[in-house]
Amino acid sequence: AHKQAGNLPAARRTLDRGLAIARRVHGPSHPNTGILLINLADLQLDLHNLAGAAMLFQQARIILEKNHGRASSQLAAFISRQAFIPEMQNQPGKARAQYQAAWRILRPAHTLFL
C-alpha cells in the first residue's frame, strides 16, 4: 500500500519489519523469506539502489533454488526480474544473458506443447 501511494520510505520500513519477522518465525531459508527479499529488492530498484537490489536478489535466489530447484519456473521468472539490473545499468548483453538463462529453464516445459 505504501509503495502504491508513492511513500517508498514507509514501504521500506514495512518490508524490513516483515523480513525480520519472517526470518525469526520461518527461518532464513523459508519461501516467505525469499518473497520478502524479492519485494525489498524490487523496492530498491524503484529507489535506483542497484547494488542493494542485486544483493537482495542474490539472497532470494539462493532461497528459491533451495526450495524450488534450479529448473523451476519460479526460478526462471525470478531470473527474468533480475535482468532489470543490467538493463538499468545500460548493459544489454548481461540482461540478454539472464533472459536466455531463464528461457533455457522454461524451454523444456514449453516444448511439450509444440
HELIX and SHEET records of a PDB file:
HELIX    1   1 LEU A    8  VAL A   25  1                                  18    
HELIX    2   2 PRO A   31  ASP A   46  1                                  16    
HELIX    3   3 LEU A   50  HIS A   68  1                                  19    
HELIX    4   4 SER A   73  GLN A   82  1                                  10    
HELIX    5   5 PHE A   84  MET A   88  1                                   5    
HELIX    6   6 PRO A   92  THR A  111  1                                  20    
END                                                                             
